[in-house]
Amino acid sequence: MRKRQVVVRREEPTRSSTIKSVRYGECQRNHAASVGGYAIDGCREFMASGDEGTAAALTCAACGCHRNFHRKEIETEVVSECSSPHNSSNIA
């Protein structure tokens, strides 16, 4: 029997903040999986069927698939504050 080691990483609070925006791209659902084939429908981008917070918000209006079938793209922007200005005149 193998033992597994679990490592929990905790990040210290910093002055930087992270801005994330999530976008769902093309549909990756294999519609022919039940017959042993491979066929996707070509839906290019997830469009919610309903308002945010409802069950319809997780269904694509274009292809009818659940949002999890669409490729998830996360854009991350890190904004940090620097407390010490870099001054090139002090460099020897």
C-alpha positions, 0 to 999 in steps of 0.5 A: 500500500502506498502512502500519499503526502498532501501538501497545503500551501498557504500564501502570506497576505501581500500588498499586491492584488490579483484581478481574474477574468474568466471566459469560456471558449469553444465547446469540447463536448464529444457528441459521438462518444456513445457510438465510439466516434468523435464529433464536436458541434463547432460552438465557438463561445459559451453564451449563457441561456439565463441570468447569473445565479440561475440554473439556465446561466450554466447552459449554453444558448448556442449548443445546449451544453453545460458550461463545463464542456467549454474550454475555460480561459483565465486571464490573470493580472497581478497589481502590486505596489512597490514601497521602495523606488528604484534610483539609478543614481545610487548604483555604484 
